[in-house]
Amino acid sequence: MKLTPDQIQQSLQAHPAWRYEDGQLVRAYTFRNFKEAFAFLATAALVSEQLDHHAEIWNVYNRVTLKLSTHDAGGVTEKDFRWIALVDGL
């Protein structure tokens, strides 16, 4: 079930590095180098497969940007926040 903007903002309090932008949850990461960025992406891919939920991913050298929403629901759901909790724990 799609969350309301108020529910999203409340849930984001537990994930302050993430923001709600254009109907998606967004976070940018910066690593020391490409190797660390790519290792993070590989581990995030395993989380995505585990939850059968995949983010939009951009990687340029040591920078990774993730955008996440539940396309089937047409917006952000609890599934997105489960994914974020696992990825934030990496």
PyMOL commands that set and color helices and strands:
alter all, ss='L'
color gray80, all
select helices_A, chain A and resi 5-12+34-51+78-88
alter helices_A, ss='H'
color red, helices_A
select strands_A, chain A and resi 19-21+24-30+56-60+63-68
alter strands_A, ss='S'
color yellow, strands_A
deselect
rebuild
show_as cartoon
